[in-house]
Amino acid sequence: MRFKGLDLNLLVALDVLLETRNVSRAAERLYLSQPAVSAALARLRQFFNDPILIADGKRMIPSAHALRLQPMLKTLLAGADTMIASSPTFEPADSRRLFRIGASDFITTVAFAPLLRRLATEAPGVQLDITPPSDTLAQMLHAGELDAIVVPAEHLSMEHPSEHLFSERHVVVGWRDNPVFARELTIEDFADAGHVAVEIGRLFRASFAEHQLRQAGVMRRIEVTVASFTVVPDLLVGTSRLAVMHERLARHASAAHPLAFAPLPFDFPMMEERIQFHRTRTDDPGIRWLIGALRDAVGDTANG
């Protein structure tokens, strides 16, 4: 299929080549042979009258023109993906749609795990591809690489719509035999203990809990920092460490680990989890179904 002399299949190859900056890795991603991708690159160079990728030792560097093309290419392919995925109806029982979602392991545990149990019987052909949080999650949504992201309200992009999914309380969690849980937990207990903290992203963007604690000026001794919510329980058992954790996750973790949890000994705001989708997907019946199914799976009330 050609458009103004360009084989449109080459646009997909160009997108992958600019992402990987490597012919061999692009061939793997495209499920093509290396000679076929080399030939595609040669045709792209001829059409655009530009080198596209320039050899620099063992690396390949995009040309200035290729870098200018990349955002336009992302927008074009995202629009095509939206057009192909769009349908006036969505029938979960018959659909074989793949939903690409950005979500933390907390959301995966408390929302997507119960949803998947329902999908086994209600929508057996529907697939989920869950991408963990990173510094580029919002850009991936904007580029159309993700259908939706589930994040606290504070982490939303201003460029795309979002909807309330559920509200969440936070609690203090620790080993069940930690003596501080034998009485009412005090601010002094909280401050004196070592803590496990969660930071997300290469740039150490604070989780909701960490951000709120810093905003409130709550001082504590952080002994361990991790990038995953679900590894925290294993770092508490057999120690005097504490952690601030989502109540839903604390309940889930305490069923599998010898943990106890208690209310925070100071005021702490509720966290609002929202689902954000690309502005071109506002009327997408599949996205509407996904939002409703997630609300049913997690319960649209605080820790309900």
LUMBABA-704451 format. One line per 10 residues: number of its first residue (from 1); their letters; for each residue x, y, z of C-alpha. Coordinates in steps of 0.001 Angstrom, whole numbers. Each point is the difference from the previous one (the first is absolute). Last residue first. Example, Ala and Ser with C-alpha at 12.3 -4.5 7.8 and 13.67 -1.06 7.14 Angstrom:
! LUMBABA-704451
2) sa) 13670:-1060:7140; -1370:-3440:660
***
This chain:
! LUMBABA-704451
304) gnatdgvadr) -14455:-1608:50409; 3391:1483:647; -1287:3458:-912; -2928:-447:-2353; -117:-917:-3700; 612:-3703:579; 3102:-1591:-1536; -1540:-2368:-2525; -3159:2006:-699; 1998:3172:-572
294) lagilwrigp) 2394:-1903:-2238; -2869:-1404:-2085; -1553:3450:-406; 3281:1527:-1148; 665:-2898:-2394; -3486:248:-1540; 410:3718:-703; 3450:-716:-1475; -1515:-2613:-2302; -2847:2327:-964
284) ddtrtrhfqi) 2503:2657:-1199; -1807:3319:383; 2829:1824:1799; 2710:-1948:-1842; 1449:2920:-2013; 773:1844:3249; 2293:-2827:1016; -1023:-1707:3224; 462:746:3685; -1240:-2244:2797
274) reemmpfdfp) -78:1659:3388; 1135:-1092:3454; -907:2509:2720; 2150:-201:3123; -1600:982:3297; 1913:2586:1979; 2009:-758:3159; -645:1329:3499; 2347:-1432:2599; 594:-3312:1805
264) lpafalphaa) -563:-1987:-3234; -2563:-2712:575; 1328:-3483:775; 1387:-2997:-1849; 1243:-3439:943; 2008:-2455:-2069; 799:-3713:86; -150:-330:-3818; -2554:-1455:-2458; -3286:1430:1295
254) sahralrehm) 1868:3021:1345; 1034:903:-3566; -3593:333:-1269; -1110:2063:2974; 3082:2225:-306; -590:361:-3750; -3548:1228:564; 1230:2301:2783; 2624:1636:-2237; 3333:-72:1833
244) valrstgvll) 2152:2111:2289; 2844:-2238:1117; 1467:-1130:3298; 3243:-1720:933; 401:-1940:3242; 1099:-3123:-1867; -1071:-3632:-463; -2393:834:-2837; 394:3572:-1259; 2088:-419:-3147
234) dpvvtfsavt) -2206:-2811:-1322; -3039:2273:375; 1629:2759:-2150; 450:-2110:-3140; -3568:764:-1148; 437:3771:-121; 2899:-45:-2454; 2787:2507:-636; 1837:-572:3285; 1579:2164:2708
224) veirrmvgaq) 1305:-1567:3219; 1060:1508:3336; -2076:3173:-27; 124:1709:3413; -3063:2157:571; -1019:3663:-48; -3490:1130:-961; 241:3436:-1629; -3589:-169:-1262; 1107:499:-3604
214) rlqheafsar) 2663:-2646:465; -2511:-2512:1312; -2421:840:-2815; 2631:-541:-2705; 1142:-3274:1532; -3564:-1305:172; -850:990:-3589; 3189:-1605:-1316; 2920:2334:-502; 1595:442:-3399
204) flrgievavh) 3443:-1484:377; 1384:1223:-3339; 336:-3570:-1195; -3635:-637:861; -1953:-842:3152; 1061:418:3621; -1321:-2320:2721; 1163:324:3611; 859:-2621:2639; 359:1505:3459
194) gadafdeitl) 2162:-207:3130; -1974:748:3127; 400:3035:2290; -2331:2290:-1970; -2946:-2425:-118; 301:-1012:3647; 226:3699:952; -3092:786:-2076; -1823:-2631:2009; -1372:-3458:-859
184) erafvpndrw) -2672:-1167:2420; 1275:-3092:1739; 1119:-3514:-936; 847:1303:-3486; 3151:1755:1317; 1219:-3383:1279; 939:-1227:-3522; -1236:-3594:-45; -2363:581:-2948; 2785:1533:-2077
174) gvvvhresfl) -868:3470:-1214; -2595:2133:-1796; -1135:3577:605; -3187:872:-1894; -1057:1890:-3133; -3560:582:-1158; -1123:-414:-3614; -2564:1492:-2353; -1194:-1662:-3214; -145:384:-3794
164) hesphemslh) -682:3688:-602; 180:936:-3663; 2660:1513:-2254; 264:2207:-3077; 3276:746:-1817; 2445:2902:-272; 307:925:3691; 1945:-3178:732; -891:-1688:3268; 2478:-626:2815
154) eapvviadle) -1870:1856:2780; -3198:-1971:-703; 1726:-3234:951; 664:-2230:-3005; -1738:-2493:-2299; 1173:411:-3591; -1962:-572:-3190; 221:-1268:-3574; 3808:60:-3; 2369:503:-2948
144) gahlmqaltd) -2261:2784:-1284; 2773:2594:98; -1769:1930:2783; -334:-3153:2096; 3684:-821:-473; 918:3584:892; -1983:-269:3237; 1784:-3247:922; 3486:1349:-779; 1372:434:3549
134) spptidlqvg) -1016:-3559:745; -2929:-1952:1398; -362:-3678:-975; -1541:-1012:-3356; -2987:-2347:64; -934:-1788:-3250; -3546:-1300:457; -1814:-2423:-2307; -3708:-476:-734; -878:-3400:-1490
124) paetalrrll) -1455:-1514:3188; -2403:2898:609; -2578:-1076:2605; 1464:-3335:1160; 3738:607:314; -709:3728:8; -1363:-204:3534; 3235:-1411:1437; 1879:2591:-2038; -1943:2801:1682
114) pafavttifd) 943:-1309:3449; 3703:137:-991; -391:3323:-1836; -1245:2023:2945; 1749:-828:3291; 3182:-1686:-1261; 511:1810:-3314; -830:3306:1662; 2664:-580:2661; 2407:-1311:-2668
104) sagirflrrs) -286:3399:-1627; -1989:703:-3158; 425:924:-3674; -2552:-1863:-2104; 67:-1510:-3482; -3384:-1594:-721; 123:-2820:-2565; -3335:-709:-1653; -1187:-3524:-712; -3655:889:492
94) dapeftpssa) -2812:-2570:-73; -1081:-79:3670; 967:3638:499; -2272:1292:-2805; 1065:3527:-893; -2085:2097:-2369; 444:2900:-2425; 3576:-1150:-574; 3352:1710:304; 3152:-2108:136
84) imtdagallt) 937:664:-3625; -634:3738:256; 1849:271:3315; 2996:-1870:-1411; 51:2286:-3027; -60:3047:2255; 2833:-1407:2096; 1971:-709:-3178; -364:3594:-1190; 786:1527:3392
74) klmpqlrlah) 3115:-2137:382; 1124:886:-3530; -420:3701:668; 2082:-373:3168; 2725:-1904:-1933; 236:2149:-3141; 2046:2769:1604; 2389:-2599:1431; 308:-1547:-3447; 879:3417:-1475
64) aspimrkgda) 2789:508:2539; 1392:-3432:-857; -485:-2868:2415; 3223:-1462:1451; 1133:-3581:-644; 2521:-1563:2341; 3022:-2233:-578; 2147:2955:-1063; -2418:2758:-918; -2120:-1264:-2908
54) ilipdnffqr) -2726:2474:-1029; -3689:-872:64; -2551:1931:-2120; 2627:531:-2787; -2270:2534:-1760; -1533:234:-3459; -3360:-744:1663; -964:-2658:-2563; 3544:-1318:-562; 829:-226:3688
44) lralaasvap) -3303:-1737:663; 714:-2494:-2789; 3456:-759:1467; -1510:-433:3450; -2531:-2468:-1403; 2812:-1948:-1690; 1896:-175:3285; -3216:-1214:1628; -352:-2791:-2585; 3707:-906:287
34) qslylreaar) -417:-341:3813; -2898:-2413:-393; -3441:1011:1212; -1913:-577:3221; -376:3800:386; 1518:104:3480; 2778:-2427:-963; 762:1941:-3192; 136:3241:1993; 2519:-1630:2348
24) svnrtellvd) 2219:-947:-2980; -354:3393:-1706; 885:2015:3115; -1165:3456:1010; -2650:-1844:2061; -2630:2755:123; 893:1636:-3333; 77:-3387:-1722; -3331:-970:1571; -1769:3126:-1282
14) lavllnldlg) 1655:-245:-3422; -1123:-3625:-375; -3563:997:830; 224:2834:-2520; 1385:-2357:-2653; -3313:-1843:-141; -1469:3215:-1425; 1941:-477:-3252; 637:3615:-934; -830:1382:-3480
4) kfrm) -2642:2453:1125; -1626:-2742:2050; 836:-3549:-970; -1508:-3291:1131
***
